[in-house]
């Protein structure tokens, strides 16, 4: 067998487009499991017989099917922190890297028979193809039948009405594609459905105008909204088990009257996702060390800032994940609860029942918490209670809507917090954006021109460090849907409060003065952090310019 392995390294034995192990089997040198055993021994990896151990239904959902098909791999077990993945080609370094990037868990590779892995992938692909075909079929069926209001109003989840199946297919398809939002928008001639994937909207479907009212009505029924009210915006939520996409979905729904009819926007929250870790966010080594020190403090406040959709909540959960342990009482107040955290008391606000952020916070501080997480500081009362909690023996984490880290200090003052309290309570502010990652399969290297480097507005030291460094740019391939990007990474700015910055905050110094002082103390701008990711080949200059400014 070893001789066969050695001979297998010769170019003439490798078939175009085939893996090493597949070539051996095709040439009749060994059975699939025998090849897997030899590969496992050669690369010092464990062997797994999928026919014996089986494939766990929960584990297989933790990596997207397109990634698994590309690499020819299948997750088969997970204990919540480690994901065991059966692979067929240990020499495919790029493929193994892609598998590790695709999940926040630690990945443990096992070698399996290629035939076993392909059997599992075919089974999963058939299920996905059936779901994708369903949307077109249901739309055709819905156009053929008249709407029945009783069917649209059915909330038992088992209606066979074509429009009901059409709406379900739309949501499940978006979930399978990894969309964070679905936009259902009436136009003059049709109903346009768009999915936001990796932060960018893509047109997914055009639905007949005659179905617009039925689609909107069905979504409003699922969200428990008033179907007769079409003149005012409404908010609601939907809970769905998207089994075909491997997700438990909590969907926030918002309607908006437009001149062409009611538009519906849905934010998809995947309740089955793994809790993020700080290491998965894309923080630089220096920022990671600073964050570890900040989170080790018993009191103070960490504020995460940025626009909607910039990953603030994900960062908060990663921070909680880092500090959670049995001897600490952590209480959160959120809208909505996006991840379920073991050992953490999570409170969902309910304005209709009178439970707002401020109301919940007043009760939380009387419940002996060590750490308090406030999903968002939206008003002066919530801001004041949060800051007071940070000054009275608690560590507080929350988010604000500001463009950069220094602006968070002045924003709290504008919300009615006493300036001297802001400086004393705030430990650090982390501002962030999400930039799309370059596709690892098609991104191409190039040397930036002098004009391009000059346009990055770098310091002399950074410009000198980047002299001669190759950047990467998008190209587009079938694996990334011709976009040139796959996944996203954070771009950050971390302001750590010093004695001098605390004094400036107490003196109500303007944002520009706080920023200047922080930069003198070593703070990097968000742009500089992004340029570092450009230089590392993670994202492109074009994408960095899209998400943040110099």
Secondary structure as GFF3:
##gff-version 3
##sequence-region A 1 550
A	DSSP	alpha_helix	2	8	.	.	.	ID=ss1
A	DSSP	three_ten_helix	11	13	.	.	.	ID=ss2
A	DSSP	alpha_helix	20	26	.	.	.	ID=ss3
A	DSSP	alpha_helix	32	42	.	.	.	ID=ss4
A	DSSP	beta_strand	46	47	.	.	.	ID=ss5
A	DSSP	alpha_helix	50	53	.	.	.	ID=ss6
A	DSSP	three_ten_helix	59	62	.	.	.	ID=ss7
A	DSSP	alpha_helix	65	71	.	.	.	ID=ss8
A	DSSP	beta_strand	73	78	.	.	.	ID=ss9
A	DSSP	beta_strand	82	87	.	.	.	ID=ss10
A	DSSP	alpha_helix	93	101	.	.	.	ID=ss11
A	DSSP	beta_strand	106	111	.	.	.	ID=ss12
A	DSSP	alpha_helix	114	144	.	.	.	ID=ss13
A	DSSP	alpha_helix	149	152	.	.	.	ID=ss14
A	DSSP	alpha_helix	162	176	.	.	.	ID=ss15
A	DSSP	beta_strand	181	186	.	.	.	ID=ss16
A	DSSP	beta_strand	190	197	.	.	.	ID=ss17
A	DSSP	beta_strand	200	208	.	.	.	ID=ss18
A	DSSP	three_ten_helix	209	211	.	.	.	ID=ss19
A	DSSP	alpha_helix	212	222	.	.	.	ID=ss20
A	DSSP	beta_strand	234	242	.	.	.	ID=ss21
A	DSSP	three_ten_helix	243	245	.	.	.	ID=ss22
A	DSSP	beta_strand	247	258	.	.	.	ID=ss23
A	DSSP	beta_strand	261	270	.	.	.	ID=ss24
A	DSSP	three_ten_helix	278	280	.	.	.	ID=ss25
A	DSSP	alpha_helix	285	295	.	.	.	ID=ss26
A	DSSP	beta_strand	300	305	.	.	.	ID=ss27
A	DSSP	alpha_helix	312	323	.	.	.	ID=ss28
A	DSSP	beta_strand	330	334	.	.	.	ID=ss29
A	DSSP	beta_strand	345	348	.	.	.	ID=ss30
A	DSSP	three_ten_helix	351	353	.	.	.	ID=ss31
A	DSSP	alpha_helix	357	364	.	.	.	ID=ss32
A	DSSP	beta_strand	371	374	.	.	.	ID=ss33
A	DSSP	alpha_helix	380	390	.	.	.	ID=ss34
A	DSSP	beta_strand	395	400	.	.	.	ID=ss35
A	DSSP	alpha_helix	405	414	.	.	.	ID=ss36
A	DSSP	alpha_helix	419	425	.	.	.	ID=ss37
A	DSSP	beta_strand	426	438	.	.	.	ID=ss38
A	DSSP	beta_strand	444	447	.	.	.	ID=ss39
A	DSSP	alpha_helix	450	454	.	.	.	ID=ss40
A	DSSP	alpha_helix	460	466	.	.	.	ID=ss41
A	DSSP	beta_strand	470	473	.	.	.	ID=ss42
A	DSSP	three_ten_helix	478	480	.	.	.	ID=ss43
A	DSSP	beta_strand	485	496	.	.	.	ID=ss44
A	DSSP	alpha_helix	499	506	.	.	.	ID=ss45
A	DSSP	alpha_helix	511	520	.	.	.	ID=ss46
A	DSSP	alpha_helix	526	535	.	.	.	ID=ss47
A	DSSP	alpha_helix	541	547	.	.	.	ID=ss48
###
